């Protein structure tokens, strides 16, 4: 199976798109924390809810189809090195590695331009890669 690596510019655009969803999740987290605390929520509670919702979004997206909403919009998919669907464990490992390598800041995304198959540092450590899905075939009528 031939896998086409995702160009960095497409990954950046997907990252920006997902940033909008993350922003909404952060706002919702603040609301949930305030409701739980019945007023002004302690910082630790808000951060815990943010981590749970945002981390859950990425974990769920990667482990159920290999695509976040941003990746779906740009026809990108997260797969293993041989093109296989990633497991929930691999998705969780990648999530933890992303946090450790400060992937949410976006700078480590540029490390993908140094790899022959476009892997970022967090792709390399989690043994994953982001590929471009082929355009769907048009049906003849």
HELIX and SHEET records of a PDB file:
HELIX    1   1 UNK A    8  UNK A   37  1                                  30    
HELIX    2   2 UNK A   43  UNK A   63  1                                  21    
HELIX    3   3 UNK A   69  UNK A   73  1                                   5    
HELIX    4   4 UNK A   88  UNK A  100  1                                  13    
HELIX    5   5 UNK A  103  UNK A  105  5                                   3    
HELIX    6   6 UNK A  107  UNK A  114  5                                   8    
HELIX    7   7 UNK A  121  UNK A  126  1                                   6    
SHEET    1   A 3 UNK A   4  UNK A   5  0                                        
SHEET    2   A 3 UNK A 128  UNK A 132 -1                                        
SHEET    3   A 3 UNK A  76  UNK A  80 -1                                        
END                                                                             
